[in-house]
Amino acid sequence: MKYIINCLACLLLVFITGCSKDNKDAPNATINGKVVFENQPLGLRSNGVQLELWQPGYQLFSKIPVHIDQDGTFSAQVYDGSYRLTMLRGSGPWADKTDSIVVDVKGTASIDFPVDPFFVIKNANFVKAGNNINATFNLQRVNTTKNLELVRIYVGQTIITDQTNNAGTAQKAAAVITDLSQPVTLTVPVPSSLSAKDFVFVRVGVKTVGVAELLYSLPVKIAMK
């Protein structure tokens, strides 16, 4: 009988604990931020790159994935407290680092997360010429541990335009980009599926050897009519 009572007590405790977890309030605080180089946000593939948010001091020490938008911004819903924001190794078009940034949250917190990119795009300019869109931009090499693979221009129907969301692309390999002090040019034909639209979005990206994700310019809206 005593064994049965103990079992029932254990089951009751599990039930109460489960109900307590189910009734826990939703996160009531927000961390907003952006990934930056020289205080400027970096263009990325929407939700293609992650950071990691950790809250030390708890028995269950698990991460909160933080997805980054195409304009380099991110947001996470959390509870008030102290967190550490760090990289997901191998996720972004920049050098890995193990440093973390402490983020203290009470209601809301804003944070810049600096990174060390391999290449950045500067002075991107886009011009429609007939059925083509021409891009001119500069490449700056920042971290020299990896080499340039290619640059690419993307055209799409929405602001979410990148290597997995586009209607057309064109590229140049690193072998034909011999002088980074000179502007780089790319031309992409507007696909027939977009030729009747009022506008399209374009951006350029730079790919580093051995790095899956590209670093992009911010998307630009181009009038078609």
N, C-alpha and C positions, 0 to 999 in steps of 0.2 A: 504493500500500500504506500509506504514511504517513497519507494522508487517511482510509483505512478504520480504521486504528488509533486515530486521533484521534476519529473518530465513535464507535467502540466505547467509548473512554474516557469520552466525554461521556455516553453512554447509561448506563454503569455508575455514573457520579456521580449522575445523575438518579435511578436506581434506589435507590442507597444513601441519598440524601437523602429520597426518598419513604418508604423503610422507616423511617428515623429519625423522621420526622414521625408515621408510623402507630404507632410504638412509644412515643411520648411519653406519660408518665404523665398520668392525668386530673387536673384541678385539685384541689388538696389543702387549700385554704383557703376560708373563708366570710366574706362581708361580710353582716351583718344590720343592719337599720335600720328607721326609720319616718319618714314625712313628717309634719311637725308645724307647728302654729301655737301660739304661746305655750306651748310644751313639751307640747302635747296632740296625739295622733295624729288625722289627718283621715280621715273615711269617704269612700271612692271606689268607682267601679265596678270590680269585680274584673278585673284584668289589662287595664283600659281605659286606664290612664295609665302612662307610662314615664319613667324617668330614664335617663341615659346614663353609662356607666363607661368611662373611657379610661385607658390606661397609656402615659404619655409615655416617650420615649427609645428607641423601637423603630422600625426602618425601616418596618415595616408597622403604621401607627398607625390601628387600627380600634377601633370602639366595641363595648362589650358592652351589649346592651339589658337594662334592669332593670325588670321588671314589678312593679307595686304591687298588693297584695291589697286587699280591700274594707275592711279595718280600718286601712289606711295603712301596713302593714308590707311590707318587701321583703327579699329574700335573693338573693345571687349567689355562685356557685361560681367561684373564681379561683385563681391561683397566688400564692404569697407575693410581695409587692412593694409598690410605691407606685402609687396610682391617683388619678384625679380624677373625682369624682362631680358631674354637672351635669344641668340640665334638658334635656328634649327640648322645643324651642320649640313652643308652641301645644298641648301635650299635656294639661295639667291645668287645673283651675278656679282658676287663680291667675295673677298677673302674671308675665310672662317675665323672667328675669334671666340674665346671662351669667356670673355668679360660679360658681366651682366649689369643692368641698370636697376637700381632700387626705385620702385614706384610706390609711394605712400598715397593711399586713396581714402578720401572721406567725401563721399558724394560723387565727385568727379576729379579726374587728374588728366593733365595733358603732358605729353612727353615727345621729344625728338629722339630718334634712335639712329645715331651716326654709324655709317658703314664705310668700308674701304673697297670701292668698286674697282674692277679691273680696267674698265673703260667707261667714260661718260660721253653723252651726246650734248653738244652745245650749238646754239644759234640755228636751230632747225627752222627751215623756211620751205613752204610748199606753194607751188603755183600750178594752176590748171592751164594746160596748153593743148587746145583741141580735145582729143580723146585721151590725152595723157595727163598724169600728174607728175611734176618734176620736184624733186627734193634736193636741197642743198644744206649741208650741215658740217660741223667740225667734230672730230673725234679727239678726245683727250685721254691719253693713257695715264692711269693713276697707279694701280698696283702692278708691278712689272714681273710678277711670278708666273703669269700665264700670258700666252700670245693671242693675238687677234685671229679669229677664224673667218668671219664674214660680217657684212652689214646687209640689212634687208629693209625694204619699204613694204608696208601693208596698207591695203585699202579695204574698207568695210562699210556696212550700212549703219552700224551703231557705234557709240562711243567705246563699247567693249570690242576693240579691234586689236588683235595680237596674233601670235603664231598659231593659235588654235581657233581663233574667231576672225576670219577674214574672207573676202571674196576674190582677192588677187594679191600677188606679191611679185617682187623682183629683187635681185640681190647682186652683190659684188663680193668676190672672194678676197681674202687678205692679200693674195699674191699681186693683185692689180692696184692695191692701195699702198703705194710705196713711200709716201711722204705725209705724215700726220699733221704737218704744219699747214697743209693745203686743204681747202674744203673738199668734201666728198659729195658726189652727185649720184642720184638714182632716179630712174624713170619707170613708172608703172602704168600700163594701159588700164583705163577704167573698164572693168568687165561689162559685158553686154547686159548682165542681170542688174546692173546699177546705173546704166546709161540714161534711163528715163527718170531716175530719182531727182529730187530737188537738191539733195546734198549727199555727200559721202564723208567718211572720216578717214584720215590718214595719219600714220606715224611711222617713224623709222626705229629700227632696233639694231643693237650690236651684240654679236655672239663671240664669246671667248672660247678658245680650245679647251675641251674637257669640262665645260660648264653647260648644263642643260638649259637653264633659263637665260633669256636675253635681258639686257637693259634697254629701255625704250625712251624716246621722246614722249611728251604728253600728246594725247590725241588732238588733232586739229580738224575742225569742220570746214569742208570745202563746198561752196555753192556750185551746182552743176548747170544752172540756168541763169 
